[in-house]
Amino acid sequence: MTLDRFGTSARVAGFVLGLAALFAAALGVGAAVGSSAPVAAAPGHDDAHRSGGADQGTDKPAAAAVSLPGGLTVAQDGYALRLAAPTAPAGSGVPVSFTVTGPDGAPVTGFDVQHEKRLHLIAVRRDQTGFQHVHPTLAADGTWSTALDLRPGTWRLFADFKATGGQPLTLGADLAVAGDFAPEPPAAPSRTATVDGYTVTLTGDVVAGRDARLALSVSKDGRPVTDLDPYLGSYGHLVALRDGDLAYLHVHPDGEPGDGRTTAGPEVVFHAAVPSDGRFRLHLDFQHRGVVRTASFVVTAAGAAMPPAHEATTGGSDGHGH
């Protein structure tokens, strides 16, 4: 009996040691997976895309930073986009209101001016039709109000802003518009758009994970337009939206009116970095003779080529897209 008891104890001890070894091996695998490089993502508005640094005062490595494009979340960094109502009727000039709440839960009333406005609101139906770029008015209690032209379906509203003391952010929320919904088929790739007699042509290619130069040339009745009006601090305002999830990418203009090198057309140049391959819809707002018009394009981003093996292992790329 005594020998059997000790034999049983030895077998139990061996089983426990085996579990401990298996657990240690699992930890090792987890550490190896956790040491992979951060997922690169394109920036939203200005410096909205940020990554974390190493922990201060410890020997532990920082967790891998994952940065997302703008507009995919309703809340970030303590700020939240809150629609006054989740539904709206279809029609023209439909009133829409919302607040941006801060880390303390109260509506934010202080916003910094970016591109000549304190907040930019982008509205687009989830099939990428009906694009609108408006600038709501702010009430003293922190309520933003505007009017939109809405057809039945689910719309995505993007609030692009910088709260005073905070970082630039783009938050997104869905608005359900009542009525019979007939989705539009996916648009074919296009590099030329015509609106109100203006023809806008796009040159340049987007590649996932790389900075791209995009040039949009404006003409009217076959003649180049060389007297574009300044609009929101530049000669054009470009927004890119990814098909599927409508990831929001605020594209940056090259130069600005009055800098001594940027012309008032016919070409307006932007720089963009997209986070993935796939289809993107580009919407260009430009102003001529006091009227703002929107030209839209569909482009496909190719996947970036993999670096040579020696470059990948020696840190030849820092993974920073923009």
N, C-alpha and C positions, 0 to 999 in steps of 0.2 A: 504493500500500500504506500509506504513511504517513497520507494523508488518511483512508483507511478505518479505520485504527486510532483516530485521534482522533475520527472520527464515532461509532465504537462506544463509545468511552469517554464521549462526551457523552451517548449514549443511556443507558448504564448509570448515569451520575451523575444524570440526570433521573429514572430509575426509583427510585433510592435516595431522592431528595428527595421523590418522590411518596409512598413508603412512610412516610417520616418525617411528612409532613403528615397522612396518614391515621391514623397512630398518635396524633398530637397531638389530632386530632379525637375519636378514641375515648376518650382520657383526659378530654377535656372533657365528653363525654356521661356517662362514669362518675362524674365529680365531681358533675354535676347530679343523677344518680340517687341518689348517696350522701348528698345534702343533704336528702333527704326527712325528714319528722318521724318520731320513734320510733313503733313500734307500741305502742299503749296496751293494757294488760292489767289485769284485775282483780287485787287483792291476794289472797294466800293468807292464812295465819295472821298476824295483827297486821301487822308491817311487812316481811313476807317479800318484797314486791315492791319492787325497788330499781332505780335507773337510774344510769348512770355520769356523771361530770362531765368537764370539759375536761381535756386533757392538761396536766400541770403543767410549767412551764418551757419550753414550746415555743409556736410560733405556729400549730401545726396544730390545726384543729378536732377535737373528739372524734368518734369514730365514732358513728353513730346507735345508741341503746340499744334493744334489743328485750327486753321482759320477758314471760315466759310465766306463765300461771296455774300454781298448784301441782300437784304430783302427776303431771306429764307425763313427768318424767325420773327415772331411778333414782339419778342423781348430780348434785350441784350444789355449787359453791363449795368443792370439795375433800371434801365429805361424800358418802357412798354408803350406800344401803340394801341390805343383803346378807341374803337369806333363807338359813336353814340348809339348806333343800331347795327345789327349784323345783316339786316336786309334793307332793300330799297325798292321802290317801284321803278318800272321802266319809263323812259321819257327824256325830254330835253330839259336842261337846266334843273336837274333833280338836286335838291339841297343835301349835302353830306357834311357831317361834322365829326370831330374826333378830338382827343387829347393825347398828349405824350406825358406819361407820368414818370417821375424820377425815382431815384433810390429810396426816397422817403415815402413813396406812394402817392404823393400829391402831384397835381398837374404842373408841368413846367411852364414858366412864363418868361424865362430869359433864354433867348436864342441868339447866336452869333450870325452875322450876315455872311453868306457864302454864295458866290456867283450872283451878287446883288440882291439876294432874297434870304429871309430867315428860315424858310422851309420850302422845299420843292415837293409837290405831290404828283406822282405818276400813277395813272390809272390805265389798266389794260385788261381786256377780257382774257380768260385763261387760254383761249384759242389764238391769242396774240393779235386780236383785232380790236379796233376802237381806241387806239393809243391816245392818251391825253396827258398833257403836262401843264399843270395849273399851279397857282400860288395863292393858297387860302389866306384869309385874314384872321388875325389873332385877337381874341377878346381878352379883357383884363383877367378873367378867371382861368385862362389857359386853354380855352376852347378854340380850335381852328374850324373855320367854316368856308365852304366853297360850293360850287354847283358843277355837276357833271352831266354829260349826255350818256345815258345808259340804256343798253339793249338787254333783253333777258339773258341770263347766264350767270356764271360766277366770275367776278372781277377781282383782280389783285390790286390793292392800293399800296403804294410804296411812299413812305414818308422819309425824305432825305434831309437831314438836319444836323446841326451841332449845338447841343445845349451849352449854355455858358458854363465854363468850367469842366465840360466833358469832352469826349472825343467825337469826331464825325461818325454818324451812324446812318444806316438805311434799314428801317424796319418795315415789315410787310404784313398785311392782314387781308383776309378774303371778305368780300361783300357779295351777298347773294341777291340777284336782281330777279324779281318775280316775272313770270310770263313763259310762253312757249320758247324753249331753247333749241336753236338749230345751229350746231357748231359748224364753223367754216372748215373746209379741208385744208391740210397743210399747204402753205404757199411754196411755190417753186423757188429755187435759188435765183436771186436777182441782184444785179449790180447797177441797174439804171431805174430811176423812179421819176415819174412825171406828176406834177401837182400844179394846178392853176396855170398851166402854160410854161412852167419852169421844168427843166430837165436837170436832174442831179445824177452824176456818174461817180461810182465808187471804184477806187483802185487800191490795191494792197490786200494782203492775205493775213488771216489770223491763224496762229498756230498755238496749240495748247502749251501753256507754261512759258511762253516767250512774248516779249514786247513786240508789238506790231505797229507799223506806221500806216495809217489809213488816211487817204486823201479823197475829199469829196469836192467835185467840180460842179459849179452851178452855172447854167446858161438859160437864156430865155429867147424864144423864137430863133434859135440857132446862133445867138451871139453870147459870148461870155459875159457874165455879170461881174463887174469890177467895183461896184459901189454898194456892197452889202452893208446893212445897218449893224452896228454893235448890238449884240443880244446877250444878256446875262454875263457881261464882261468879256465876251469873245465874239467871233463872227459866226458861231454856231454852237449848238449844244447837242451832244450825242449820248444816247443811252443804248446799251446793249442788254438784251434779255435772252437767256438760254431757253431753248425749247424744252418742254417737260416740266421743269420745276420753276421756271421763270426767275432763275438767279439773276440778280440785278448788278450790272457792271457800269459804273459811271465813268465814262471815258474822258480823258483830259485833253484840252486843246493845246496845240503847239503855238505859243505866242498869244498876244492880246492886242487889241486896238491901241494905237498910240505908242507902241514900244519901239518904233523906228525900223522894224524889219518885217512886220506882219501886214500883208496886203488885205484889202477889203474884197477879196475874191479875185478870180473865180474859184480858186482852190482854197478849201478849208482843211487843215491837217489836224489829225488827232493821233494819240498814242493809246493803245489798249493792250491789256494782257488778260487772256481768257484762261480759266482754270482747267478746262477739259476740252476734249474733242467734241464734235457734235454740231448741231445747227444753232445759229444765233440770229435773232432779229435785231437790226440796227435802226434806230429812229433818230433822224437828224432834224432838229428845229433850227430854222434860219429865218432871218428877217430882212425884207427888202421893201423899201418905200413904206415903212411903217406897219407892214403886215407880217405876222409870223406864220410860217407854213411848215409842215412836217413831211419829210421824205423818208420812206421806209425801205429797207433792204433785207434780204435773207442771204446769209453766208454760212459756209460750213468750215469749221476749224478742224484742221488735221492734227493728229497726235504728234507730239514732238519726237524726233528721232532719239533713240537711246544713245548716251555717250559711249565711247569706246570703253572696254573693260578696265584698262589701266586708269582712265580718267575717273570712272565711277568709284574706284577703290582708293584713289588718292585725293578725293575731294576736289575734282576739277570744276564742279559747279556748286554754287551756294544755294541753289533752289529758290532764289528770290526772283519772282516774276516781274516786278515793276519797281 
